[in-house]
Amino acid sequence: SRNTVSKYLKNDTAPTTVLRNYIYGTKEYSPETKRVIPIIDQWLEDDLKSWKKQKHTAIKIFKRLQDEYDFKGSASNIRKIVAKRRQQIQEVFIPLDFQLGHQFQFDWGEADIILQGRTQRVYLFCIQLSASRMRFVRAYLHAKQEAFLDGFVNAFEFLGGVPIEGLLDNLKTAVVKILQGRDRLEQEAFIGLQAHYVFKAEFCNPASGNEKGRIEGTVGYVRRNALVPIPEVQSMNELNEYLQDWCLKEAGRTHVPNKSETVLEMWEKEKHSLHPLPTNRFEACKLLSCKVNKTSLITVETNRNSVPC
């Protein structure tokens, strides 16, 4: 600073030389700090296997070092070290490449539309082929099992066939219970859908959306590009026809990453690798066993319906 320069000029003495402990731009830690760095690394690596909301904070690491290893250093120094070490050992995600006709990914999304003059929240059934990146989007007024099954029926008919496997979240409409590892106790109706179209469902690990990164990005992309500005429609059929046309136009406009072909061109190739559709259409419905009361009525989801005597 100006004052420091002035002080040394008046005293006619040279300033003292401060030797900074830097090696190739990296600060050289004290022996006390070097002693605990392997311990910090081990704790951070263990945290990668833990629930993200229940991991070590920098202050917790500092307190443990004090209590368990008689650490004499400062808390601020530990905070800086933890921040740097977390960057070095962060989880690595490897991009995957898929064979034609091998896999599709599925997820639900939400968006607002204007249906007959009123704002309506709709649920977007989104499927994307992992190889060609071809999308299929269909809107429903709810995300119940009937809509879940109907979405697959319409998706496979639009795509022109069925891939070998599908990657999904652990939805209640598909999974009754999460078992050990990748095993799941699946809903009977969803098992029937797989048997009808001959594909195998694979489920992501809980809280691991990166495992189906293709469709995770698609849901937001559809909402921002196909449904902005908010479309005004008179029926859900009108909206679904618009979404289907939008998927085809997008496929002809965009290219598959690291390929020279457009999504539409790659999809035409992938059709030859898909299993053919069965002769009969799957009946996308929910089967219920109801008790008839003395006035010949049954109750389904709070609605009463008459049945023959």
N, C-alpha and C positions, 0 to 999 in steps of 0.2 A: 504494500500500500504506500501511498504518498508519505504518510507519517513515518513509516518504518524506514524508508529511504532517507528522509530528512534526519532522522535520529542518527543513523550511521555516518552520514556526511558531517554532522556537527561534532561527533565524538572522534572523527578521523580514525575509526577502527573498522576492520573488515567484519562482515556478518559471519556468525558461526555456521558451519556446514552441517545440515541435518541429513544423516544417512538414512534413507527410507528402505525398509525391508521389502523390496519388490523384485521378483524374479520373473522376467518375461511378462510383465504386466500383471502378475498375480501376487497377491500379498502373501508373504511368508508367515505362517501361523506360529505362535509360540509353542514350546514343547508341551505346555499344559493343554492347549487346544488340540494339538496333533494327537494327543493321547486319547481323546474322546471322539474324534471324527469317525473311526470304524464303528463305534457303538451307535452313533447317530445314523450312519448309513444302514446298519442292520435294522434299527427301529423303523426307518422310513420304508425299507423294503418289505418289512412285515406289514406295514400299513396298506400296501398295495392289495393285500389279500383280505383286508377288513372292510366293513361297511364305511362308505365315504363320510358319513356323519359322525363316525366314532373313531377318529384317528388322532395321532399326536399333534398338538400344536407346538409351536416353537417354545413357548413358555413352559409347557408341560415337560418337554424334553430337557429344558434348563433345570427345572426343579428335580427331575429324576436324576440328572447328572450330579446335582448337589447332594441329594440324599443317598444315592447308591454308589457313587464313584468319587465323592468328596471333591467335586470340581470347584476350582477357585476363580474361574474366569467370569466375564461379565455376561449379562443376559442379552445385551444388544449385539454382542459378537456372535452368540449362538443363533439369534434370529437371522443374521446375515448368512451364516453358514447353512442353516436349514433351507433357506430360500434357494441358495445355489445348488445344494445337493438334490433338492426335489426336482429341479430342472434336468439334472444329469441322469436320474434314475426313473424318470416318469415312464408310464406304461407306453409300449410301442404298439401301434396298430399297423398291420400289414395289409395293403390293398390286395383284393382277391380278383382272380380272373375266372370266368365261368365258360363252360362248354355250351354250345347252342342247344336249347331245349332242356337244359338240366334243371334250372331253378327259377322260381318266382318268389318275390317278397311281397308281403301284405301288411297293411296297417290301416287303422281308422284315422280320419281327420275331421275337423269341424269347421264350419263356415256359416256366414249369414247370407240370406238371399231375401228378396222381396217377393213373396208369394201372394198373388191376388191383392196387392196393395199393402200387405202387412209384412213386417220384418219377421223372418222365420229362421231359426237355427237348424241347419241340416247336418247330417253325418255323411262323410265322404268315404266310400269304400274304394281303397286305392291298391292296385296291384301293378307291379312292374316286373318284366322279364329281366333277369340279371344279366344276360348276355347282350341282347339287342337294345335294352333300355326302353322297350315299348311299354307305354303306360295304358292303364284302363282305369277310369274313374266313374263311379256311379253314386248318386246322392239318394239318401233315405231320410225319412222323418224321425227315425229311431235307429239304434244300433243293437236291436234284439237279435235273437238267434235266427228268426225268419229272414231278416235283412242280411245277416251274415251269410247264410246259405244261398240266398237268392243272388247275392253279389258274385259268388263263385260261379254259379250257373251262367250268368250273363257274361262274366269275364272270360271264361273258357270259350264260349261261343264267339265272342269278339276276337279273341287272340287266335282262333282257328285251330286249337288243340290244347293239350294238357302237358305241362312239364313233368319231369320225373319227381321233383320234390318242391315243397313250399316252405318258406321260413316265416314264422309268425311269432307274435308276442304270446304271453300266457293269458289269453283272454278267457273270461268265464264262459263265453259261448262255445269255446273249443276245449277248454281244460277244466276238469273237475277238481284235480289235485296235482300239485307238483311233487313228484317223487324224487328219488336220489339221482343226481347227475342230470342227464338229458331225458330221463324217463318221465312220462306224464300219464295220468289217468284221464283219458279223453272223453268228451261227451259222445253219447251213442249216435246222435244225429250227425256229428262231424265225422265219426268213423264211417257211417253210411255214405257220406259224401265222398270220402277218400276211396272207398271200395267201388263206388259207381264210376268215378272218373280215373281210377287207378293211379293215384299219386300218393306220396308219403309226406306227412307233415313233420317238420322239424321245428323245435321251439327254442327261442333264445334263452340264455340265462337271465334270471331276474335282474332288472336295472342295467341291461347291457344293450342299449339301443344301437351301439356302434356295430353290433353283429349283423344288423340289417340296414346298413348305412344307405343303400340304394333308395329304399322306400322312405326312410326317415327324411331325406332331403326332398323327395317327391311331394309329400303331403304339404309342406310349406310352399313349395314352388307352385303347385296347383292353386292354392289359396291366393297367392299374391298375383299370379298371372292370368288364371282363367276366371277368377271371381272378383276382380278389381277392374272397373267399378262394380259395385254390387249389382248382379243381374236382376231384372224384373221379369218374372214369368207368371203364367196363369196356371201351370200344373207342373208336377214333378216330372212327367214325361217330357215336357218341353225342355226342362232343365237338363235332363239326362241326354237328350238328343244333342243339345248344345255342347255338353261335356265330351260326348263321343266324337263330335266333329272337331272339337278343340284338340283332343288327343291325336287325331290323324294329322291335323295341320302342323302341330308341334313336331310330330315324328318326321314329317317331310322337310321341316326347316332346320332341325338340329342334327348334329353329327355325333356318332358314338365316340367317346374319348379314345384317343390314340388310334383311330381308324379313319379311313378316307370315306367310308359309306355313311349315309344318313341313317337315322334310327329306322325309318320306313324301309330302306333297302336291306338293312341287316335283319329286320323283322321278317321280310319275305324269305330270307334264307333260313331263319330259325323255324319258320312254319313247318319245313320239311323234317325237322328233328323232334317235333312235338308228337305226343301220342294222339291218335285220332279220337274225335268225340264219340261217345256211345250212341247207339241208335235212339234210345229213349232219353228224354230230358229228366233230370233229377227233380223230384217234387220237393221244392224248398218250402217246407212247412214245419210247424211244431205240433207233434202229436200229444194230445192230452186225454186223460181218462177222467170224465166228469160224472158226477152223481146227479141224477134227475130227481127233482123234488116233486111233490104231489100235484103241482100245477103244470107239470111237463116243461119245466124250465131248467136250464143249466147255467152256471156262472163261470165266465171266462174273463179273468183280469177285471173284475168289478162290473162287467157287462153281463146282463141276463139275456139268454137266447132261448127261443122256444124250439122244442124237438117233437117229432111225431109221437102221439100217444102210444 
